[in-house]
Amino acid sequence: MLRFQSPAIAEGKGRSSDKELILFLHHSRGSLLELETQVFIASELAYIEESRAKHLLSQVEDLAKALNALINSLKKSIAA
């Protein structure tokens, strides 16, 4: 699932400032929420088993927490 987020994060890291990186991290978080929606839909339509959906949603939650922590850390370093 991290591969899903990597392009936006890599692009943001290649920019010239942490503010731009934060912007791309926000884009990644939005994409992650889109993925979460797709997992819900796939589960509801019985394309994937409920146990698989729960596992994927747990990974989404973990990635969201990590992204939020990184965003908050970068915001604090900019403010300092």
SEZASE-24030 format. One record per atom (N, C-alpha, C): atom name; x, y, z negated; residue number from 1. Coordinates in nm, 4 decimals, always signed. Each point is the difference from the previous one (the first is absolute). Layout:
<miros>
<a->CA, u->X, v->Y, w->Z, k->NUM>
...
</miros>
This chain:
<miros>
<a->N, u->+0.0817, v->-0.1190, w->+0.0000, k->1>
<a->CA, u->-0.0817, v->+0.1190, w->+0.0000, k->1>
<a->C, u->+0.0862, v->+0.1255, w->+0.0000, k->1>
<a->N, u->+0.1195, v->-0.0090, w->-0.0528, k->2>
<a->CA, u->+0.0879, v->+0.1154, w->+0.0019, k->2>
<a->C, u->+0.0337, v->+0.0390, w->+0.1433, k->2>
<a->N, u->+0.0075, v->-0.0970, w->+0.0910, k->3>
<a->CA, u->+0.0283, v->+0.0315, w->+0.1403, k->3>
<a->C, u->-0.1052, v->+0.0942, w->+0.0558, k->3>
<a->N, u->-0.1226, v->-0.0108, w->-0.0495, k->4>
<a->CA, u->-0.1085, v->+0.0855, w->+0.0457, k->4>
<a->C, u->+0.0303, v->+0.1463, w->-0.0322, k->4>
<a->N, u->+0.0689, v->+0.0249, w->-0.1103, k->5>
<a->CA, u->+0.0272, v->+0.1358, w->-0.0452, k->5>
<a->C, u->+0.1341, v->+0.0535, w->+0.0467, k->5>
<a->N, u->+0.0904, v->-0.0863, w->+0.0373, k->6>
<a->CA, u->+0.1382, v->+0.0387, w->+0.0266, k->6>
<a->C, u->+0.0185, v->+0.1090, w->+0.1046, k->6>
<a->N, u->-0.0698, v->-0.0017, w->+0.1159, k->7>
<a->CA, u->+0.0273, v->+0.1039, w->+0.1005, k->7>
<a->C, u->-0.0218, v->+0.1427, w->-0.0500, k->7>
<a->N, u->-0.1087, v->+0.0258, w->-0.0688, k->8>
<a->CA, u->-0.0260, v->+0.1359, w->-0.0487, k->8>
<a->C, u->+0.1006, v->+0.0396, w->-0.1069, k->8>
<a->N, u->+0.0349, v->-0.0925, w->-0.0872, k->9>
<a->CA, u->+0.0981, v->+0.0296, w->-0.1049, k->9>
<a->C, u->+0.1356, v->+0.0277, w->+0.0627, k->9>
<a->N, u->+0.0395, v->-0.0822, w->+0.0972, k->10>
<a->CA, u->+0.1284, v->+0.0199, w->+0.0674, k->10>
<a->C, u->+0.0033, v->+0.1344, w->+0.0723, k->10>
<a->N, u->-0.1094, v->+0.0351, w->+0.0654, k->11>
<a->CA, u->-0.0053, v->+0.1287, w->+0.0695, k->11>
<a->C, u->+0.0113, v->+0.1140, w->-0.0996, k->11>
<a->N, u->-0.0705, v->-0.0110, w->-0.1116, k->12>
<a->CA, u->+0.0061, v->+0.1037, w->-0.1017, k->12>
<a->C, u->+0.1392, v->+0.0139, w->-0.0596, k->12>
<a->N, u->+0.0661, v->-0.1128, w->-0.0201, k->13>
<a->CA, u->+0.1355, v->+0.0031, w->-0.0564, k->13>
<a->C, u->+0.0973, v->+0.0671, w->+0.0955, k->13>
<a->N, u->-0.0277, v->-0.0114, w->+0.1287, k->14>
<a->CA, u->+0.0868, v->+0.0606, w->+0.0999, k->14>
<a->C, u->-0.0186, v->+0.1497, w->+0.0141, k->14>
<a->N, u->-0.0984, v->+0.0546, w->-0.0645, k->15>
<a->CA, u->-0.0230, v->+0.1449, w->+0.0073, k->15>
<a->C, u->+0.1006, v->+0.0727, w->-0.0876, k->15>
<a->N, u->-0.0050, v->+0.1323, w->+0.0058, k->16>
<a->CA, u->+0.1049, v->+0.0783, w->-0.0650, k->16>
<a->C, u->-0.0262, v->+0.0351, w->-0.1457, k->16>
<a->N, u->-0.1194, v->-0.0295, w->-0.0517, k->17>
<a->CA, u->-0.0267, v->+0.0396, w->-0.1381, k->17>
<a->C, u->-0.0880, v->-0.1013, w->-0.0714, k->17>
<a->N, u->+0.0051, v->+0.0058, w->-0.1317, k->18>
<a->CA, u->-0.0858, v->-0.0864, w->-0.0809, k->18>
<a->C, u->-0.1474, v->+0.0358, w->+0.0182, k->18>
<a->N, u->-0.0289, v->+0.1271, w->+0.0273, k->19>
<a->CA, u->-0.1395, v->+0.0392, w->+0.0238, k->19>
<a->C, u->-0.0568, v->-0.0722, w->+0.1211, k->19>
<a->N, u->+0.0808, v->-0.0109, w->+0.1039, k->20>
<a->CA, u->-0.0457, v->-0.0728, w->+0.1187, k->20>
<a->C, u->-0.0129, v->-0.1490, w->-0.0287, k->20>
<a->N, u->+0.0923, v->-0.0539, w->-0.0778, k->21>
<a->CA, u->-0.0085, v->-0.1410, w->-0.0386, k->21>
<a->C, u->-0.1297, v->-0.0244, w->-0.0764, k->21>
<a->N, u->-0.0348, v->+0.0881, w->-0.0903, k->22>
<a->CA, u->-0.1246, v->-0.0136, w->-0.0761, k->22>
<a->C, u->-0.1199, v->-0.0026, w->+0.0937, k->22>
<a->N, u->+0.0017, v->+0.0853, w->+0.1008, k->23>
<a->CA, u->-0.1096, v->+0.0019, w->+0.0974, k->23>
<a->C, u->-0.0160, v->-0.1378, w->+0.0657, k->23>
<a->N, u->+0.1117, v->-0.0602, w->+0.0417, k->24>
<a->CA, u->-0.0066, v->-0.1301, w->+0.0645, k->24>
<a->C, u->-0.0362, v->-0.1111, w->-0.0989, k->24>
<a->N, u->+0.0366, v->+0.0158, w->-0.1251, k->25>
<a->CA, u->-0.0428, v->-0.0961, w->-0.1017, k->25>
<a->C, u->-0.1515, v->+0.0073, w->-0.0193, k->25>
<a->N, u->-0.0548, v->+0.1195, w->+0.0096, k->26>
<a->CA, u->-0.1459, v->+0.0154, w->-0.0060, k->26>
<a->C, u->-0.0657, v->-0.0682, w->+0.1200, k->26>
<a->N, u->+0.0616, v->+0.0126, w->+0.1174, k->27>
<a->CA, u->-0.0520, v->-0.0703, w->+0.1184, k->27>
<a->C, u->+0.0027, v->-0.1508, w->-0.0225, k->27>
<a->N, u->+0.1078, v->-0.0474, w->-0.0601, k->28>
<a->CA, u->+0.0114, v->-0.1432, w->-0.0286, k->28>
<a->C, u->-0.1079, v->-0.0451, w->-0.0972, k->28>
<a->N, u->-0.0266, v->+0.0838, w->-0.0990, k->29>
<a->CA, u->-0.1051, v->-0.0349, w->-0.0967, k->29>
<a->C, u->-0.1356, v->-0.0064, w->+0.0696, k->29>
<a->N, u->-0.0249, v->+0.0920, w->+0.0921, k->30>
<a->CA, u->-0.1244, v->-0.0038, w->+0.0760, k->30>
<a->C, u->-0.0108, v->-0.1264, w->+0.0832, k->30>
<a->N, u->+0.1098, v->-0.0391, w->+0.0630, k->31>
<a->CA, u->+0.0006, v->-0.1235, w->+0.0786, k->31>
<a->C, u->-0.0234, v->-0.1213, w->-0.0886, k->31>
<a->N, u->+0.0549, v->+0.0050, w->-0.1187, k->32>
<a->CA, u->-0.0201, v->-0.1101, w->-0.0948, k->32>
<a->C, u->-0.1473, v->-0.0121, w->-0.0380, k->32>
<a->N, u->-0.0662, v->+0.1119, w->-0.0180, k->33>
<a->CA, u->-0.1432, v->-0.0027, w->-0.0313, k->33>
<a->C, u->-0.0817, v->-0.0511, w->+0.1185, k->33>
<a->N, u->+0.0453, v->+0.0307, w->+0.1212, k->34>
<a->CA, u->-0.0660, v->-0.0563, w->+0.1183, k->34>
<a->C, u->+0.0144, v->-0.1521, w->+0.0006, k->34>
<a->N, u->+0.1188, v->-0.0475, w->-0.0338, k->35>
<a->CA, u->+0.0230, v->-0.1436, w->-0.0073, k->35>
<a->C, u->-0.0893, v->-0.0647, w->-0.1054, k->35>
<a->N, u->-0.0125, v->+0.0664, w->-0.1137, k->36>
<a->CA, u->-0.0866, v->-0.0508, w->-0.1061, k->36>
<a->C, u->-0.1434, v->-0.0162, w->+0.0515, k->36>
<a->N, u->-0.0477, v->+0.0980, w->+0.0741, k->37>
<a->CA, u->-0.1342, v->-0.0067, w->+0.0576, k->37>
<a->C, u->-0.0124, v->-0.1181, w->+0.0952, k->37>
<a->N, u->+0.1021, v->-0.0221, w->+0.0813, k->38>
<a->CA, u->-0.0027, v->-0.1116, w->+0.0945, k->38>
<a->C, u->-0.0021, v->-0.1346, w->-0.0719, k->38>
<a->N, u->+0.0695, v->-0.0100, w->-0.1115, k->39>
<a->CA, u->-0.0020, v->-0.1237, w->-0.0786, k->39>
<a->C, u->-0.1402, v->-0.0232, w->-0.0564, k->39>
<a->N, u->-0.0617, v->+0.1055, w->-0.0522, k->40>
<a->CA, u->-0.1379, v->-0.0121, w->-0.0497, k->40>
<a->C, u->-0.0934, v->-0.0490, w->+0.1105, k->40>
<a->N, u->+0.0113, v->+0.0611, w->+0.1166, k->41>
<a->CA, u->-0.0863, v->-0.0381, w->+0.1122, k->41>
<a->C, u->+0.0254, v->-0.1444, w->+0.0414, k->41>
<a->N, u->+0.1272, v->-0.0367, w->+0.0122, k->42>
<a->CA, u->+0.0340, v->-0.1374, w->+0.0392, k->42>
<a->C, u->-0.0546, v->-0.1010, w->-0.0997, k->42>
<a->N, u->+0.0037, v->+0.0355, w->-0.1261, k->43>
<a->CA, u->-0.0523, v->-0.0888, w->-0.1037, k->43>
<a->C, u->-0.1521, v->-0.0106, w->+0.0088, k->43>
<a->N, u->-0.0644, v->+0.1139, w->+0.0160, k->44>
<a->CA, u->-0.1462, v->+0.0014, w->+0.0091, k->44>
<a->C, u->-0.0508, v->-0.0779, w->+0.1208, k->44>
<a->N, u->+0.0751, v->+0.0042, w->+0.1089, k->45>
<a->CA, u->-0.0396, v->-0.0712, w->+0.1219, k->45>
<a->C, u->+0.0518, v->-0.1442, w->+0.0027, k->45>
<a->N, u->+0.0613, v->-0.0399, w->-0.1101, k->46>
<a->CA, u->+0.0528, v->-0.1363, w->-0.0172, k->46>
<a->C, u->+0.1098, v->-0.0335, w->+0.1013, k->46>
<a->N, u->+0.0758, v->+0.1015, w->+0.0426, k->47>
<a->CA, u->+0.1157, v->-0.0243, w->+0.0859, k->47>
<a->C, u->+0.1179, v->-0.0512, w->-0.0828, k->47>
<a->N, u->+0.0035, v->+0.0398, w->-0.1266, k->48>
<a->CA, u->+0.1019, v->-0.0505, w->-0.0914, k->48>
<a->C, u->-0.0691, v->-0.0468, w->-0.1271, k->48>
<a->N, u->+0.0650, v->-0.0933, w->-0.0680, k->49>
<a->CA, u->-0.0564, v->-0.0524, w->-0.1246, k->49>
<a->C, u->+0.0085, v->+0.1053, w->-0.1093, k->49>
<a->N, u->-0.0912, v->-0.0101, w->-0.0942, k->50>
<a->CA, u->-0.0043, v->+0.0972, w->-0.1096, k->50>
<a->C, u->+0.1305, v->+0.0017, w->-0.0786, k->50>
<a->N, u->+0.0589, v->-0.1180, w->-0.0210, k->51>
<a->CA, u->+0.1260, v->-0.0060, w->-0.0746, k->51>
<a->C, u->+0.1119, v->+0.0747, w->+0.0740, k->51>
<a->N, u->+0.0017, v->-0.0117, w->+0.1315, k->52>
<a->CA, u->+0.0998, v->+0.0711, w->+0.0810, k->52>
<a->C, u->-0.0248, v->+0.1503, w->-0.0069, k->52>
<a->N, u->-0.1261, v->+0.0391, w->+0.0082, k->53>
<a->CA, u->-0.0343, v->+0.1421, w->-0.0091, k->53>
<a->C, u->+0.0439, v->+0.0570, w->-0.1344, k->53>
<a->N, u->-0.0244, v->-0.0733, w->-0.1075, k->54>
<a->CA, u->+0.0404, v->+0.0477, w->-0.1333, k->54>
<a->C, u->+0.1506, v->+0.0163, w->-0.0077, k->54>
<a->N, u->+0.0725, v->-0.0950, w->+0.0579, k->55>
<a->CA, u->+0.1463, v->+0.0093, w->+0.0007, k->55>
<a->C, u->+0.0461, v->+0.1229, w->+0.0784, k->55>
<a->N, u->-0.0562, v->+0.0199, w->+0.1176, k->56>
<a->CA, u->+0.0363, v->+0.1154, w->+0.0824, k->56>
<a->C, u->-0.0347, v->+0.1311, w->-0.0697, k->56>
<a->N, u->-0.1167, v->+0.0052, w->-0.0618, k->57>
<a->CA, u->-0.0413, v->+0.1225, w->-0.0698, k->57>
<a->C, u->+0.0894, v->+0.0282, w->-0.1196, k->57>
<a->N, u->+0.0490, v->-0.1044, w->-0.0629, k->58>
<a->CA, u->+0.0949, v->+0.0177, w->-0.1094, k->58>
<a->C, u->+0.1304, v->+0.0594, w->+0.0514, k->58>
<a->N, u->+0.0445, v->-0.0465, w->+0.1165, k->59>
<a->CA, u->+0.1203, v->+0.0569, w->+0.0607, k->59>
<a->C, u->-0.0221, v->+0.1458, w->+0.0394, k->59>
<a->N, u->-0.1166, v->+0.0298, w->+0.0541, k->60>
<a->CA, u->-0.0327, v->+0.1382, w->+0.0353, k->60>
<a->C, u->+0.0063, v->+0.0876, w->-0.1242, k->60>
<a->N, u->-0.0569, v->-0.0473, w->-0.1089, k->61>
<a->CA, u->+0.0008, v->+0.0767, w->-0.1245, k->61>
<a->C, u->+0.1427, v->+0.0242, w->-0.0487, k->61>
<a->N, u->+0.0842, v->-0.1036, w->+0.0058, k->62>
<a->CA, u->+0.1388, v->+0.0146, w->-0.0429, k->62>
<a->C, u->+0.0744, v->+0.1015, w->+0.0868, k->62>
<a->N, u->-0.0207, v->-0.0074, w->+0.1311, k->63>
<a->CA, u->+0.0647, v->+0.0955, w->+0.0902, k->63>
<a->C, u->-0.0505, v->+0.1424, w->-0.0230, k->63>
<a->N, u->-0.1289, v->+0.0136, w->-0.0242, k->64>
<a->CA, u->-0.0567, v->+0.1332, w->-0.0265, k->64>
<a->C, u->+0.0618, v->+0.0602, w->-0.1257, k->64>
<a->N, u->+0.0159, v->-0.0822, w->-0.1028, k->65>
<a->CA, u->+0.0623, v->+0.0488, w->-0.1234, k->65>
<a->C, u->+0.1440, v->+0.0431, w->+0.0255, k->65>
<a->N, u->+0.0731, v->-0.0800, w->+0.0781, k->66>
<a->CA, u->+0.1392, v->+0.0337, w->+0.0302, k->66>
<a->C, u->+0.0076, v->+0.1292, w->+0.0821, k->66>
<a->N, u->-0.0859, v->+0.0137, w->+0.0991, k->67>
<a->CA, u->-0.0021, v->+0.1222, w->+0.0803, k->67>
<a->C, u->-0.0339, v->+0.1210, w->-0.0855, k->67>
<a->N, u->-0.1000, v->-0.0128, w->-0.0856, k->68>
<a->CA, u->-0.0382, v->+0.1110, w->-0.0877, k->68>
<a->C, u->+0.1140, v->+0.0387, w->-0.0928, k->68>
<a->N, u->+0.0695, v->-0.1001, w->-0.0538, k->69>
<a->CA, u->+0.1126, v->+0.0286, w->-0.0892, k->69>
<a->C, u->+0.1105, v->+0.0731, w->+0.0753, k->69>
<a->N, u->+0.0285, v->-0.0431, w->+0.1223, k->70>
<a->CA, u->+0.1036, v->+0.0653, w->+0.0797, k->70>
<a->C, u->-0.0401, v->+0.1432, w->+0.0339, k->70>
<a->N, u->-0.1247, v->+0.0179, w->+0.0409, k->71>
<a->CA, u->-0.0496, v->+0.1346, w->+0.0310, k->71>
<a->C, u->+0.0116, v->+0.0905, w->-0.1215, k->71>
<a->N, u->-0.0449, v->-0.0476, w->-0.1153, k->72>
<a->CA, u->+0.0066, v->+0.0813, w->-0.1223, k->72>
<a->C, u->+0.1429, v->+0.0313, w->-0.0392, k->72>
<a->N, u->+0.0895, v->-0.0973, w->+0.0155, k->73>
<a->CA, u->+0.1409, v->+0.0218, w->-0.0332, k->73>
<a->C, u->+0.0609, v->+0.1063, w->+0.0915, k->73>
<a->N, u->-0.0285, v->-0.0091, w->+0.1285, k->74>
<a->CA, u->+0.0530, v->+0.1000, w->+0.0938, k->74>
<a->C, u->-0.0568, v->+0.1385, w->-0.0283, k->74>
<a->N, u->-0.1297, v->+0.0054, w->-0.0325, k->75>
<a->CA, u->-0.0598, v->+0.1300, w->-0.0333, k->75>
<a->C, u->+0.0675, v->+0.0622, w->-0.1221, k->75>
<a->N, u->+0.0295, v->-0.0820, w->-0.0989, k->76>
<a->CA, u->+0.0664, v->+0.0503, w->-0.1210, k->76>
<a->C, u->+0.1402, v->+0.0494, w->+0.0317, k->76>
<a->N, u->+0.0720, v->-0.0718, w->+0.0869, k->77>
<a->CA, u->+0.1367, v->+0.0415, w->+0.0328, k->77>
<a->C, u->-0.0004, v->+0.1301, w->+0.0808, k->77>
<a->N, u->-0.1028, v->+0.0204, w->+0.0798, k->78>
<a->CA, u->-0.0097, v->+0.1256, w->+0.0758, k->78>
<a->C, u->-0.0301, v->+0.1160, w->-0.0941, k->78>
<a->N, u->-0.0873, v->-0.0246, w->-0.0987, k->79>
<a->CA, u->-0.0390, v->+0.1049, w->-0.0930, k->79>
<a->C, u->+0.1127, v->+0.0376, w->-0.0957, k->79>
<a->N, u->+0.0948, v->-0.0899, w->-0.0204, k->80>
<a->CA, u->+0.1088, v->+0.0255, w->-0.0973, k->80>
<a->C, u->+0.1036, v->+0.0954, w->+0.0517, k->80>
</miros>
